[in-house]
Amino acid sequence: MSPSHLPQLPALSFMVDAERAGLTRDQVRQRLRSGDWHRITRGAYLPDGGECLDDRSEHARRATEHRLRAIAGASRNRGTVVTDASAALLHGLPVQRIPSNVQLAVPPGAWSGTRSGIDFRIRDLGDDDVIHERIPVTSVQRCWVDITRFGTLAHSLVTGDAGVRAGLIAVEPLMSDLDRWRGKRGCRRLARALQLVDGVRESPLESSSFAYFIERGVPLPRMQVEIRGMTGAFIARVDFLWDGARLVGEADGMVKYAEREQLYAEKRREDLIRSEGYQVVRWGWSDLGSDALAKRIRGLVRSPLVR
């Protein structure tokens, strides 16, 4: 088959799609070797050569590839439902960590375990828990419940805060339905998270930071607070504020400020905050892996800067 007569194939294609279009297995392998096609997982391909993965950050590329693997996994394993973090990614929500394996739900009594890059997880799903689109996927509410029940507080808040902010997760119905999970694994985690999830936090790092504060015993700050000068003029809107210590927390490290102009603007903004008598502490993802940041903040909160 000449290049000018290539068959039209779905954006995510399987071997059966290629064969129906008239391609042989050898022709598919040749396209993979040449780079014309991109392999997502065994038997699932991108006929555009993976162009949908180009020009993205590493994190965005990995998230897109995981979504495609999830679609492929559910398509090839009849009776399964995309669940947990894999479902959150399909719904366009962030996750604290992109899982290595695709997560598929199977009904109670079915085989569970890991095989061919897929975690098959026992989930007792009701009709309202599943959305049937190209493949079955748990609803936003249900996937967040399971992320919360089986994950850490940071996992829960990263996805939950974004879902609440986007209007995709409603806390009150989940509170009313809490009896459904009584006596089941993770019920206490879910009840706790429902008290904490909040759309005010605007990034996965902010959500993970808030979970870090709770777990490390750091006094909890206010969030997304406007700083104003003596005349009432707006100075800045900050991620976190410990009022009594006049301590501002910024959960970004230097990731946002790749351009020199951005870096200069942020430096000027920080100088203005400090000129109003505030201290500023910044951190990034790596700082949440140790107690050092917590000790520093606790020390500053206990011994605030005297103006």
Backbone bond lengths (Angstrom), bond angles and torsions (degrees), N, CA, C in turn:
res aa  C-N    CA-C-N  psi(-1)  N-CA   C-N-CA  omega(-1)  CA-C   N-CA-C  phi
1 M - - - 1.468 - - 1.526 108.92 -
2 S 1.320 118.26 123.46 1.457 121.90 -175.92 1.518 110.66 -76.03
3 P 1.371 117.13 156.67 1.454 120.34 179.51 1.515 113.41 -56.78
4 S 1.331 117.17 -29.69 1.463 119.77 -178.07 1.524 111.80 -75.87
5 H 1.353 116.10 -9.56 1.462 119.17 -179.67 1.524 110.77 -122.71
6 L 1.337 116.36 37.30 1.446 120.33 177.98 1.531 109.62 -66.83
7 P 1.307 117.01 138.70 1.471 119.27 -179.86 1.515 111.68 -71.07
8 Q 1.328 117.09 152.54 1.457 122.33 173.92 1.519 108.31 -80.57
9 L 1.320 116.00 124.66 1.457 121.27 -177.24 1.519 110.36 -127.24
10 P 1.334 117.91 155.94 1.468 120.22 176.28 1.527 110.75 -60.19
11 A 1.338 116.49 156.99 1.466 120.70 179.47 1.519 111.04 -56.77
12 L 1.330 116.95 -40.32 1.462 122.33 171.81 1.515 106.61 -112.28
13 S 1.328 116.06 112.87 1.461 120.91 -173.51 1.520 111.21 -115.36
14 F 1.328 114.81 151.19 1.454 122.16 175.87 1.532 108.64 -111.81
15 M 1.322 114.66 167.51 1.463 118.32 -179.80 1.523 111.28 -56.06
16 V 1.319 117.64 -37.01 1.461 120.24 -179.99 1.525 110.83 -63.16
17 D 1.357 117.65 -35.72 1.463 120.72 177.36 1.526 110.22 -64.57
18 A 1.341 115.55 -42.64 1.468 119.88 179.76 1.522 111.09 -63.29
19 E 1.327 116.40 -43.16 1.467 119.74 -178.47 1.524 110.97 -67.48
20 R 1.332 116.84 -37.76 1.470 119.31 177.34 1.519 111.44 -65.16
21 A 1.350 115.77 -29.34 1.466 119.88 179.03 1.526 112.01 -82.29
22 G 1.336 117.05 -2.72 1.458 120.13 176.23 1.511 115.37 99.58
23 L 1.331 117.92 7.46 1.459 121.07 178.05 1.525 110.44 -89.28
24 T 1.303 115.58 143.31 1.458 119.77 174.61 1.530 109.51 -89.80
25 R 1.327 116.76 166.91 1.457 120.66 178.12 1.530 111.15 -62.20
26 D 1.332 116.63 -36.43 1.467 120.28 177.71 1.526 110.73 -63.79
27 Q 1.323 117.01 -39.71 1.471 119.93 178.59 1.532 110.97 -66.59
28 V 1.325 117.29 -37.34 1.468 120.25 176.33 1.524 109.57 -63.18
29 R 1.333 117.42 -46.16 1.469 120.83 -179.99 1.524 111.24 -61.35
30 Q 1.354 116.54 -38.90 1.463 119.77 179.36 1.518 110.73 -63.98
31 R 1.338 117.11 -39.82 1.462 120.69 178.81 1.523 111.56 -66.44
32 L 1.328 116.54 -34.24 1.464 119.72 176.20 1.523 110.76 -68.36
33 R 1.330 116.90 -43.18 1.471 120.32 -179.96 1.521 111.61 -63.58
34 S 1.319 116.90 -37.01 1.465 120.56 -177.35 1.526 112.78 -78.55
35 G 1.329 116.34 -13.74 1.462 119.58 -177.65 1.515 113.59 89.28
36 D 1.352 117.34 -0.44 1.465 119.60 177.56 1.529 110.78 -65.66
37 W 1.327 115.64 -33.17 1.453 122.03 176.37 1.525 109.01 -114.32
38 H 1.341 114.58 156.86 1.469 120.46 178.49 1.529 108.32 -124.26
39 R 1.348 116.24 130.30 1.460 120.27 179.82 1.536 110.00 -83.64
40 I 1.326 117.27 124.84 1.462 122.20 175.33 1.520 110.02 -87.54
41 T 1.319 115.85 -48.10 1.453 123.21 174.34 1.521 106.64 -157.91
42 R 1.298 117.81 175.64 1.462 119.91 -176.08 1.520 110.49 -56.18
43 G 1.333 115.37 120.49 1.457 120.95 177.21 1.509 115.75 82.75
44 A 1.352 117.79 5.05 1.475 121.23 179.86 1.514 109.11 -130.49
45 Y 1.328 117.00 130.48 1.463 121.15 -169.46 1.531 111.97 -138.11
46 L 1.339 114.44 158.19 1.455 121.79 170.69 1.531 107.21 -107.71
47 P 1.338 117.59 107.26 1.469 119.58 -179.55 1.521 113.95 -64.75
48 D 1.353 118.27 -14.39 1.464 119.73 178.70 1.521 112.18 -84.38
49 G 1.339 116.38 7.73 1.461 119.31 179.03 1.517 113.33 77.47
50 G 1.320 117.52 12.61 1.460 120.59 179.07 1.508 113.56 86.62
51 E 1.357 117.11 21.59 1.467 119.70 -179.40 1.520 112.08 -60.36
52 C 1.343 117.58 -29.86 1.465 119.96 179.96 1.524 112.06 -69.11
53 L 1.349 116.41 -11.75 1.462 120.03 178.37 1.526 111.90 -98.16
54 D 1.332 117.01 -9.14 1.463 121.02 -177.30 1.528 110.65 -77.41
55 D 1.332 114.94 162.42 1.476 122.16 174.04 1.520 112.21 55.97
56 R 1.326 117.12 37.57 1.450 122.18 176.52 1.525 109.05 -126.40
57 S 1.314 115.85 158.36 1.451 118.63 171.76 1.521 108.37 -66.48
58 E 1.318 116.64 162.68 1.456 120.06 -179.98 1.522 111.14 -58.73
59 H 1.338 117.01 -42.48 1.459 120.32 -179.69 1.528 110.57 -63.94
60 A 1.330 117.68 -45.38 1.465 121.22 -179.08 1.525 110.79 -64.78
61 R 1.330 116.40 -37.70 1.466 119.74 178.65 1.529 110.40 -64.22
62 R 1.337 116.56 -43.89 1.459 120.60 -179.71 1.529 111.23 -65.53
63 A 1.335 116.94 -37.52 1.461 120.36 178.97 1.529 110.51 -65.48
64 T 1.340 116.41 -43.77 1.464 120.23 179.01 1.519 111.09 -64.00
65 E 1.326 116.50 -43.33 1.469 119.50 179.62 1.526 110.75 -64.52
66 H 1.329 117.41 -37.26 1.468 119.08 178.09 1.526 110.50 -65.25
67 R 1.331 117.61 -41.94 1.464 119.88 178.39 1.531 111.01 -58.93
68 L 1.311 116.24 -42.77 1.463 119.95 179.36 1.526 111.28 -65.56
69 R 1.324 116.52 -40.00 1.471 120.18 176.88 1.526 111.00 -64.23
70 A 1.336 116.47 -36.23 1.466 119.98 178.66 1.524 110.78 -65.29
71 I 1.342 116.47 -43.91 1.464 120.35 177.79 1.524 110.05 -61.38
72 A 1.332 115.83 -43.97 1.462 119.71 179.74 1.524 110.79 -64.05
73 G 1.330 116.83 -42.81 1.463 120.00 -178.09 1.510 112.62 -63.12
74 A 1.343 116.93 -44.98 1.463 119.94 -179.85 1.519 111.27 -69.51
75 S 1.329 117.31 -32.65 1.459 121.17 179.58 1.526 111.44 -67.16
76 R 1.332 115.56 -33.90 1.463 119.68 -175.80 1.519 112.78 -91.79
77 N 1.340 117.00 -10.20 1.469 120.47 -179.12 1.522 108.71 -121.87
78 R 1.313 115.76 85.93 1.461 122.10 -176.82 1.529 110.51 -57.07
79 G 1.314 116.08 141.32 1.447 120.77 177.89 1.509 114.43 88.78
80 T 1.326 117.34 -1.47 1.461 120.82 177.82 1.525 110.20 -99.24
81 V 1.326 115.06 164.07 1.466 121.79 -179.93 1.531 107.59 -134.13
82 V 1.313 117.24 132.15 1.467 119.85 176.08 1.524 108.20 -64.99
83 T 1.330 116.49 131.73 1.455 119.86 -172.25 1.523 111.69 -137.24
84 D 1.337 115.43 175.69 1.459 123.97 171.47 1.532 111.74 53.41
85 A 1.340 118.03 -136.78 1.462 120.67 -174.88 1.528 111.94 -63.57
86 S 1.337 117.47 -34.13 1.471 119.80 178.17 1.529 110.41 -61.35
87 A 1.340 116.50 -39.76 1.468 120.14 177.81 1.521 110.74 -67.35
88 A 1.339 117.08 -41.15 1.469 119.91 178.85 1.522 110.60 -58.37
89 L 1.320 117.13 -42.56 1.466 120.62 179.26 1.529 111.07 -64.60
90 L 1.324 117.52 -38.07 1.465 120.06 177.02 1.522 111.24 -65.55
91 H 1.321 117.17 -30.00 1.463 121.39 177.28 1.532 112.22 -82.42
92 G 1.328 117.11 0.35 1.459 120.58 178.39 1.505 114.42 81.27
93 L 1.330 117.15 17.40 1.456 121.10 179.49 1.523 110.90 -98.63
94 P 1.329 117.54 150.57 1.463 119.75 178.40 1.522 111.29 -75.50
95 V 1.307 115.68 156.67 1.461 121.75 173.01 1.524 107.74 -127.72
96 Q 1.318 115.81 153.71 1.461 119.95 -177.49 1.523 110.96 -64.63
97 R 1.325 116.60 -33.85 1.458 121.59 176.88 1.519 108.49 -148.46
98 I 1.315 116.62 129.25 1.464 120.28 176.61 1.518 107.89 -70.88
99 P 1.324 117.94 119.86 1.472 119.28 -175.85 1.524 112.00 -68.04
100 S 1.325 114.69 149.92 1.467 119.56 177.70 1.519 110.52 -67.97
101 N 1.327 116.37 -39.70 1.459 121.29 -178.22 1.520 111.20 -104.74
102 V 1.297 115.70 150.57 1.465 121.39 171.94 1.524 108.05 -69.76
103 Q 1.325 116.81 142.95 1.462 121.96 -177.88 1.527 109.36 -110.04
104 L 1.331 115.69 115.13 1.463 122.01 179.94 1.522 109.94 -119.89
105 A 1.320 116.37 137.98 1.455 122.09 178.21 1.524 110.23 -89.63
106 V 1.340 114.68 139.75 1.458 121.59 173.00 1.527 107.04 -127.17
107 P 1.333 118.62 154.59 1.470 120.51 -176.18 1.526 112.03 -72.70
108 P 1.337 116.94 159.24 1.469 120.42 176.51 1.530 110.74 -53.80
109 G 1.332 115.58 137.55 1.462 121.00 -178.91 1.503 113.56 95.09
110 A 1.334 117.84 -17.19 1.459 121.10 178.19 1.528 110.25 -80.06
111 W 1.318 116.09 164.80 1.473 120.28 177.15 1.526 109.23 -67.83
112 S 1.313 116.27 137.96 1.461 120.96 175.77 1.523 108.77 -129.91
113 G 1.308 115.09 152.17 1.461 120.73 -177.57 1.514 108.82 149.97
114 T 1.315 116.25 -165.63 1.463 121.59 -177.96 1.515 110.09 -115.91
115 R 1.325 115.03 131.98 1.461 120.37 -179.85 1.519 108.99 -154.50
116 S 1.326 116.96 130.94 1.464 123.37 174.78 1.525 112.66 53.60
117 G 1.336 116.01 43.21 1.459 119.95 176.81 1.512 114.80 75.76
118 I 1.330 116.89 18.69 1.467 121.32 -179.96 1.528 109.28 -128.57
119 D 1.329 116.66 131.76 1.457 122.58 170.32 1.522 107.95 -93.82
120 F 1.328 116.53 113.92 1.466 121.27 176.80 1.529 107.13 -91.81
121 R 1.337 116.96 116.71 1.453 122.54 -172.63 1.526 111.32 -117.33
122 I 1.323 115.93 134.95 1.461 120.41 177.92 1.530 108.85 -70.56
123 R 1.321 116.23 123.63 1.456 122.22 176.99 1.537 108.23 -140.48
124 D 1.316 115.78 129.30 1.460 121.24 176.96 1.521 107.54 -91.97
125 L 1.314 116.94 97.14 1.459 122.40 -171.88 1.525 111.40 -104.03
126 G 1.327 115.79 133.80 1.452 120.83 172.07 1.519 110.78 -90.06
127 D 1.323 116.02 171.85 1.465 120.03 -178.63 1.527 111.76 -59.24
128 D 1.329 116.98 -37.03 1.463 120.60 -178.16 1.528 112.70 -75.17
129 D 1.327 116.55 -10.37 1.462 120.59 -178.33 1.522 112.63 -85.43
130 V 1.323 117.58 -10.99 1.470 121.04 -171.42 1.522 110.71 -122.24
131 I 1.319 115.18 135.14 1.464 122.42 173.91 1.522 107.29 -108.23
132 H 1.318 116.38 129.59 1.465 120.94 -178.59 1.536 108.48 -103.89
133 E 1.333 114.78 105.07 1.469 119.79 175.83 1.526 106.48 -118.53
134 R 1.346 117.18 -125.74 1.467 117.49 175.73 1.524 109.71 -63.38
135 I 1.328 115.85 -37.30 1.459 122.35 174.86 1.532 106.97 -137.50
136 P 1.325 118.59 157.91 1.464 119.95 178.05 1.536 110.53 -70.96
137 V 1.321 116.16 135.50 1.465 121.49 179.95 1.524 108.08 -141.93
138 T 1.329 117.36 142.08 1.457 118.87 178.33 1.523 109.54 -65.99
139 S 1.326 115.64 149.27 1.459 121.53 179.30 1.527 109.99 -62.73
140 V 1.323 116.22 164.60 1.462 120.05 178.41 1.525 110.32 -58.64
141 Q 1.345 116.30 -46.14 1.465 120.20 -179.44 1.531 110.73 -58.21
142 R 1.341 116.18 -47.94 1.466 119.38 -175.51 1.524 111.93 -70.28
143 C 1.311 117.94 -39.61 1.474 117.79 -179.16 1.524 110.04 -65.75
144 W 1.373 116.93 -35.14 1.463 118.17 177.28 1.529 111.15 -68.71
145 V 1.319 117.67 -38.98 1.468 120.80 176.92 1.523 110.23 -56.93
146 D 1.333 117.58 -44.92 1.461 120.02 -177.41 1.527 112.18 -73.85
147 I 1.328 116.99 -35.82 1.471 119.27 173.45 1.527 109.46 -58.52
148 T 1.329 116.34 -40.71 1.462 121.69 -178.76 1.520 111.69 -70.91
149 R 1.321 117.14 -45.36 1.471 120.86 -176.53 1.523 111.87 -65.14
150 F 1.325 117.86 -34.54 1.456 120.16 -172.51 1.528 113.59 -111.11
151 G 1.338 117.41 1.79 1.466 120.50 -177.88 1.518 112.31 -120.50
152 T 1.312 115.25 -167.34 1.459 121.74 179.40 1.526 109.86 -88.84
153 L 1.334 115.33 171.31 1.459 119.49 176.60 1.527 110.67 -62.51
154 A 1.327 117.27 -38.18 1.464 119.86 178.02 1.523 111.15 -62.12
155 H 1.340 117.47 -43.28 1.469 120.41 176.49 1.525 110.31 -56.23
156 S 1.340 115.34 -44.75 1.457 120.49 -177.63 1.521 112.43 -64.14
157 L 1.329 116.72 -48.29 1.463 119.73 -174.29 1.528 112.60 -72.11
158 V 1.319 118.08 -34.76 1.475 119.74 179.59 1.528 110.13 -58.81
159 T 1.324 116.84 -48.65 1.467 120.38 179.89 1.523 111.38 -77.58
160 G 1.335 116.95 -42.33 1.459 120.72 -175.94 1.511 113.67 -66.22
161 D 1.337 117.57 -44.59 1.461 120.13 179.26 1.527 111.01 -59.45
162 A 1.332 115.90 -43.98 1.471 119.67 179.77 1.524 110.79 -65.41
163 G 1.336 116.70 -38.99 1.460 120.16 179.61 1.514 112.60 -66.43
164 V 1.338 117.05 -40.79 1.466 120.90 177.11 1.524 109.96 -65.36
165 R 1.335 116.45 -43.87 1.464 120.78 -178.88 1.532 111.38 -61.91
166 A 1.330 116.52 -35.35 1.467 120.74 -179.22 1.524 112.80 -85.56
167 G 1.333 117.26 -2.40 1.459 120.09 -178.71 1.512 113.78 77.05
168 L 1.336 117.50 18.12 1.462 121.76 -178.02 1.527 112.46 -96.35
169 I 1.324 117.09 -19.89 1.458 122.10 179.20 1.522 108.26 -120.91
170 A 1.322 116.14 126.39 1.461 121.94 178.60 1.525 108.12 -111.25
171 V 1.315 116.32 122.28 1.460 121.13 -174.28 1.523 112.21 -72.57
172 E 1.327 117.99 -42.58 1.469 120.72 -173.44 1.531 113.00 -59.37
173 P 1.345 120.10 -46.27 1.464 118.69 177.19 1.526 112.75 -61.08
174 L 1.323 117.29 -35.20 1.461 120.20 178.26 1.523 111.13 -69.31
175 M 1.327 116.40 -36.68 1.469 120.27 174.72 1.528 110.14 -61.34
176 S 1.318 115.95 -44.82 1.464 121.00 -178.53 1.525 111.47 -65.84
177 D 1.334 116.18 -26.30 1.468 121.30 -176.21 1.528 112.12 -97.15
178 L 1.344 116.66 10.49 1.464 120.16 -173.73 1.526 112.25 -62.74
179 D 1.347 118.09 -30.31 1.467 120.78 179.69 1.524 111.94 -59.52
180 R 1.313 116.55 -24.94 1.473 120.37 178.96 1.529 111.54 -58.61
181 W 1.342 115.96 -27.99 1.465 120.02 -173.58 1.526 112.87 -104.10
182 R 1.324 117.13 2.40 1.458 120.24 179.58 1.530 110.26 -58.12
183 G 1.329 115.59 132.59 1.453 120.67 178.84 1.508 114.73 79.13
184 K 1.346 117.06 -1.52 1.460 120.20 179.06 1.523 110.31 -103.25
185 R 1.303 114.94 157.93 1.456 120.34 -178.50 1.525 111.21 -56.41
186 G 1.331 115.35 133.14 1.456 120.69 174.66 1.513 115.32 84.75
187 C 1.338 118.68 5.46 1.466 119.76 -178.00 1.524 111.21 -63.27
188 R 1.321 117.14 -40.69 1.461 119.84 179.74 1.528 111.12 -65.66
189 R 1.324 116.09 -39.38 1.466 119.57 176.99 1.523 110.21 -60.42
190 L 1.336 115.89 -42.69 1.464 120.56 -178.84 1.529 110.94 -64.97
191 A 1.333 116.78 -44.97 1.465 120.05 -179.96 1.525 110.69 -61.58
192 R 1.318 116.62 -40.26 1.468 120.53 178.89 1.518 110.99 -65.90
193 A 1.337 116.59 -46.06 1.466 120.69 -177.57 1.518 111.54 -63.65
194 L 1.322 117.79 -35.34 1.463 120.68 179.45 1.524 111.81 -63.73
195 Q 1.330 117.04 -24.88 1.462 120.94 176.17 1.527 111.87 -80.21
196 L 1.338 116.81 -18.61 1.464 120.92 -171.69 1.521 114.72 -109.90
197 V 1.328 117.58 -27.83 1.464 120.27 -175.66 1.526 109.34 -61.40
198 D 1.341 115.53 137.78 1.468 119.51 -171.03 1.522 108.81 -160.06
199 G 1.317 116.45 128.15 1.459 120.31 -178.64 1.514 114.53 -73.35
200 V 1.336 118.82 0.34 1.467 120.25 -178.47 1.533 111.62 -70.97
201 R 1.328 117.94 -29.92 1.464 120.17 178.81 1.527 108.79 -74.73
202 E 1.321 116.44 135.54 1.465 120.25 -165.19 1.523 114.78 -109.65
203 S 1.313 119.24 3.23 1.456 119.81 -179.99 1.521 109.31 -153.20
204 P 1.334 117.49 156.91 1.465 119.85 175.70 1.523 112.81 -56.59
205 L 1.340 117.75 -35.94 1.463 119.25 179.51 1.519 111.14 -67.30
206 E 1.332 118.36 -38.35 1.461 120.55 176.79 1.530 110.56 -63.98
207 S 1.317 117.18 -42.59 1.466 120.57 179.28 1.520 111.11 -64.71
208 S 1.323 116.92 -43.94 1.463 120.41 178.22 1.521 110.75 -65.10
209 S 1.324 117.27 -35.57 1.463 121.14 178.82 1.525 110.66 -64.49
210 F 1.340 116.42 -41.95 1.461 119.98 -179.95 1.527 110.44 -63.57
211 A 1.336 116.79 -41.68 1.468 120.21 175.70 1.527 110.51 -61.86
212 Y 1.329 116.39 -40.47 1.474 122.13 177.92 1.526 110.18 -60.01
213 F 1.333 118.06 -44.55 1.468 120.98 179.51 1.537 110.45 -59.53
214 I 1.306 116.62 -44.68 1.467 120.69 -178.39 1.526 110.37 -63.61
215 E 1.319 116.54 -47.14 1.455 120.61 -175.23 1.532 112.66 -72.56
216 R 1.343 117.40 -24.33 1.471 120.55 179.73 1.526 112.42 -99.53
217 G 1.337 117.62 5.00 1.450 120.10 177.76 1.516 114.57 70.24
218 V 1.325 116.88 28.84 1.468 121.28 177.05 1.532 108.61 -82.05
219 P 1.341 118.88 132.86 1.475 119.74 175.81 1.533 110.00 -52.83
220 L 1.311 116.46 135.17 1.461 119.75 -173.44 1.528 111.17 -79.71
221 P 1.327 116.46 133.64 1.470 121.42 -179.20 1.510 111.49 -91.03
222 R 1.322 115.82 170.57 1.464 120.73 164.44 1.519 107.91 -79.62
223 M 1.334 115.89 159.60 1.464 119.47 -174.74 1.520 111.65 -126.47
224 Q 1.330 115.02 148.13 1.458 122.59 178.64 1.532 110.13 51.99
225 V 1.319 115.04 60.64 1.465 122.45 -174.58 1.527 109.82 -104.66
226 E 1.322 116.14 137.76 1.467 120.53 175.91 1.529 109.63 -83.87
227 I 1.329 115.51 130.73 1.463 122.09 173.90 1.530 107.57 -99.24
228 R 1.314 116.31 127.49 1.465 121.01 179.16 1.519 109.98 -125.40
229 G 1.328 115.57 150.43 1.455 121.56 179.95 1.517 112.35 -78.59
230 M 1.329 116.14 -178.08 1.465 122.05 -177.94 1.526 111.89 -59.77
231 T 1.329 116.41 -30.21 1.469 120.40 -178.80 1.530 111.86 -87.63
232 G 1.328 116.50 -3.04 1.456 120.44 -177.84 1.510 113.27 92.65
233 A 1.335 117.13 0.42 1.466 120.82 -179.42 1.533 109.89 -69.64
234 F 1.316 115.27 139.11 1.462 121.14 179.98 1.523 110.35 -66.56
235 I 1.337 115.83 130.85 1.470 121.69 177.62 1.527 110.57 -105.79
236 A 1.336 116.10 -53.95 1.462 119.93 -176.08 1.520 109.83 -166.99
237 R 1.302 115.42 160.12 1.464 122.80 170.02 1.522 106.04 -111.29
238 V 1.333 116.74 119.81 1.464 120.37 -171.64 1.514 110.58 -109.93
239 D 1.333 115.51 155.94 1.462 121.24 -177.49 1.525 111.39 -65.57
240 F 1.330 116.72 -49.83 1.461 122.07 -175.72 1.523 109.59 -137.06
241 L 1.342 115.92 147.79 1.461 120.44 177.36 1.528 110.02 -143.55
242 W 1.340 115.20 123.68 1.458 122.14 170.41 1.530 105.58 -97.72
243 D 1.328 116.35 100.61 1.469 121.62 -168.88 1.523 112.91 -59.05
244 G 1.347 117.01 -51.71 1.454 119.94 -174.41 1.512 113.25 -60.06
245 A 1.321 116.73 -32.77 1.464 121.40 -179.67 1.523 111.86 -92.68
246 R 1.330 117.52 -2.83 1.472 121.93 -174.21 1.532 109.29 48.07
247 L 1.334 113.39 49.41 1.461 121.15 -176.99 1.525 109.51 -113.47
248 V 1.321 115.78 122.74 1.463 122.90 177.74 1.524 108.80 -99.87
249 G 1.316 116.16 134.07 1.463 121.48 175.49 1.515 110.55 -114.86
250 E 1.317 116.64 130.20 1.466 122.07 179.42 1.525 109.36 -121.02
251 A 1.319 116.09 114.13 1.462 121.97 -176.37 1.520 110.06 -93.14
252 D 1.313 115.37 77.93 1.462 117.54 179.47 1.521 112.64 -153.67
253 G 1.320 120.19 -14.69 1.454 119.37 -172.85 1.507 108.56 56.56
254 M 1.329 117.27 -128.92 1.463 120.97 177.04 1.522 110.76 -120.02
255 V 1.351 117.13 15.45 1.459 119.89 -172.23 1.517 112.53 -63.36
256 K 1.332 117.68 -39.08 1.467 120.49 -174.63 1.522 112.58 -68.37
257 Y 1.328 117.79 -23.22 1.457 120.60 -162.43 1.520 111.48 -108.68
258 A 1.320 115.68 61.57 1.455 120.62 -177.65 1.525 111.44 -71.72
259 E 1.311 117.83 -32.22 1.455 121.38 -178.10 1.530 110.49 -90.62
260 R 1.335 115.07 148.15 1.462 120.11 -177.37 1.524 111.24 -60.44
261 E 1.330 117.36 -39.68 1.458 120.96 -179.06 1.530 110.72 -64.72
262 Q 1.331 115.92 -38.60 1.464 120.14 177.70 1.523 110.51 -64.88
263 L 1.316 115.30 -42.30 1.461 119.90 179.79 1.529 110.64 -62.87
264 Y 1.325 116.85 -41.63 1.466 120.95 179.34 1.531 110.31 -64.51
265 A 1.335 116.23 -43.57 1.466 120.33 -178.82 1.526 110.48 -63.26
266 E 1.330 117.02 -39.59 1.457 119.82 -179.98 1.525 111.28 -70.55
267 K 1.342 116.51 -36.68 1.467 119.65 176.99 1.534 109.97 -62.77
268 R 1.322 117.20 -42.02 1.462 120.97 178.62 1.526 110.46 -64.95
269 R 1.323 116.92 -40.63 1.459 121.16 178.18 1.522 110.72 -61.24
270 E 1.331 116.54 -43.99 1.464 120.16 179.59 1.521 111.21 -65.27
271 D 1.320 117.30 -38.80 1.473 120.52 177.48 1.527 110.92 -60.64
272 L 1.342 116.76 -40.09 1.460 120.49 178.82 1.530 110.98 -65.13
273 I 1.340 116.19 -40.44 1.466 119.79 177.62 1.526 110.28 -61.96
274 R 1.325 116.23 -46.25 1.467 120.42 -179.49 1.535 110.94 -64.61
275 S 1.327 116.79 -33.07 1.465 119.37 -179.05 1.529 112.05 -66.13
276 E 1.344 116.79 -18.50 1.462 121.17 177.23 1.531 111.81 -90.87
277 G 1.336 116.82 8.71 1.461 120.90 175.47 1.516 115.12 90.42
278 Y 1.331 117.01 19.74 1.459 120.79 178.37 1.528 110.26 -101.33
279 Q 1.326 115.34 148.32 1.454 121.11 166.16 1.526 107.60 -92.47
280 V 1.331 116.66 153.34 1.461 120.99 -179.07 1.524 108.94 -128.28
281 V 1.323 115.50 128.57 1.462 121.96 174.69 1.525 107.99 -119.14
282 R 1.330 116.10 130.89 1.463 121.43 178.48 1.524 109.61 -116.67
283 W 1.305 115.54 151.61 1.462 119.28 175.38 1.517 110.31 -154.54
284 G 1.322 114.81 163.79 1.461 122.01 177.45 1.520 109.92 -127.86
285 W 1.320 116.17 -171.46 1.467 121.36 -175.90 1.524 112.15 -57.59
286 S 1.319 117.40 -41.98 1.462 119.35 -174.78 1.526 112.06 -63.82
287 D 1.342 117.28 -26.86 1.470 120.71 -178.37 1.525 112.63 -70.51
288 L 1.319 117.31 -18.98 1.460 120.07 -178.40 1.524 112.16 -81.66
289 G 1.326 116.62 0.05 1.464 120.47 -179.16 1.511 114.47 -92.74
290 S 1.322 117.95 1.15 1.464 120.20 -179.45 1.522 109.85 -142.94
291 D 1.329 116.24 174.55 1.463 121.83 -179.78 1.527 112.84 -85.53
292 A 1.333 117.76 -6.56 1.465 120.02 -171.82 1.529 112.39 -59.54
293 L 1.324 117.37 -44.93 1.466 120.43 -179.51 1.529 110.25 -63.66
294 A 1.322 117.34 -42.93 1.461 120.82 -179.99 1.527 110.85 -61.20
295 K 1.318 116.96 -43.59 1.465 120.76 179.55 1.531 110.39 -63.00
296 R 1.318 115.87 -40.33 1.469 119.55 -179.30 1.528 110.76 -64.24
297 I 1.338 116.60 -47.27 1.462 119.89 -178.37 1.527 110.56 -65.53
298 R 1.334 116.66 -44.14 1.467 118.85 178.94 1.522 111.04 -58.66
299 G 1.335 117.33 -39.79 1.451 121.44 178.65 1.521 112.39 -63.99
300 L 1.325 116.48 -42.08 1.470 120.39 -179.95 1.513 112.02 -70.63
301 V 1.346 116.40 -34.50 1.462 120.08 178.49 1.524 110.54 -69.47
302 R 1.334 117.06 -38.01 1.474 120.91 179.84 1.533 111.10 -74.06
303 S 1.334 116.05 -33.21 1.474 120.56 -176.90 1.511 109.29 -124.53
304 P 1.325 117.62 73.12 1.479 120.96 -176.50 1.515 111.73 -64.22
305 L 1.313 114.85 153.74 1.460 121.96 176.80 1.528 109.18 -64.20
306 V 1.345 116.35 129.20 1.463 121.41 177.58 1.505 109.01 -86.73
307 R 1.339 115.91 125.33 1.477 119.59 -177.63 1.521 110.17 -79.44
